């Protein structure tokens, strides 16, 4: 194992930051290292620029515009960190919104220490982290909220295989088990996950237009 | 949050009538509270003032009409207000029921009439005036009651009848009828007494025409006022509902924290309490209204909650899509319940994943645990739990169910039920 992953913890609850720092200090020795903390959007942006973390543990509800705002304002940085959302909210709007904003994964605060260390490691390596609930929301988003006829077929619909992977994740399978179930390699599972993530992040013109008009940018 | 709205800075102090401790209209207690004097002084003051040509009576009546009741201005903490609205706190009782005020009004009225008759010996003007005054007092008394009830009314609309009568219909109608009758009698007495029957008819017609004219002229304003009031009421009720809900949640959080403090040494109990509280809060914050058990997702949520409470089983429920087809929802939920019972009894684990998906054509549910597992081939034929309660039940409803299990690797139950069966159930069963 090489150098530990540098982590920035962003949360407006000081007690929670302390808890995460303690937990990671205990279970993530040698694998992750908390390099800085921040409590709102402005301090988070400043901390990203100053501490140069690999992974940002990002609360979704933050004073100053929420976690999405932090991702928007740090996107232009040369080696922008990867974001892992860590939130109490498991509302569909928050989860999908944050993933669309650029987060590589989304876990809720009831996660255990070792699982969190694992998730940070996976995100640092560029993989996505999908919890069962998140996979359910993704399936929901593609099935219900995006009208099929209006969507660019190639880009926005999940392929049959990606859908299958997402359903297995939603059923509570670990990546390894998904691979075994579908007779593919774990690497392929992760490729499918990245593809889902890419599709979620506004890949088509239609989605982009909708996103912009929702925010009155057009 | 909303504390600024609930507690505006106390600038101009407004007098209100006390609605809780009234003999008549609560004017004396309201005035006493406003002036900061004992309530008996205020009452004595009114009685003394009455000696000066009935000035006290006039003053009391005027204040009764003009000063608003305090029932609408009660301000307290959100928790106490919420509890009051839901009837979970002792409310101040009226000192006397309706009988007292009405009875005293009648007695006082008759006494006054007799006294004035003795003093002045004239019927023509005074008697009708007094009778009319009595009727108007009764009507105002009823308006008070209706106003008070409107404030505790949780319906969003203004119902014109309810606005006048209030919810307590029989007493309300009686008061209104008595009041209106008294006023009519007064007008009649005046008309007949002053100029005979022929003239009385003219007075009557003129009165009715006058009333109709006023109503026609004022109608647009009245209508607009009513609709504005309706909108504001709806807004207020929404706010109150949210406040009540928040108060309830804070209350239950406090209860849970108290229980956790007392059970701090019992980790499973603490976990269970925490999870139940979390579920409550989450349902309120994020789930919205889809909590009724008529839909599949709602019913499964209920089921999961039940297992979490009763058996300490952590049910991770993921629901994609939702449907409310009763013929599908009930058997599926029962089968899932059976599968969860098996997990509790045999799997030896504390968490289970449940995934439900409502597609366009079928409903699929998976229940997966990572417990001890078993060998499906080795299950005795007389064990009915799986074959009867899960597979048999689902097949009777035209679906398919299967159980996959490996010893040491956990069990997965898969349930598929078609949404609109195009083929007959027997055909399905053959597959």
Interface residues (C-beta under 8 A of the other chain):
Chain A: X89 X90 X91 X110 X132 X133 X135 X136 X139 X140 X143 X144 X167 X170 X171 X172 X173
Chain B: X278 X282 X285 X286 X316 X318 X319 X320 X321 X353 X355 X357 X359 X366 X368 X412
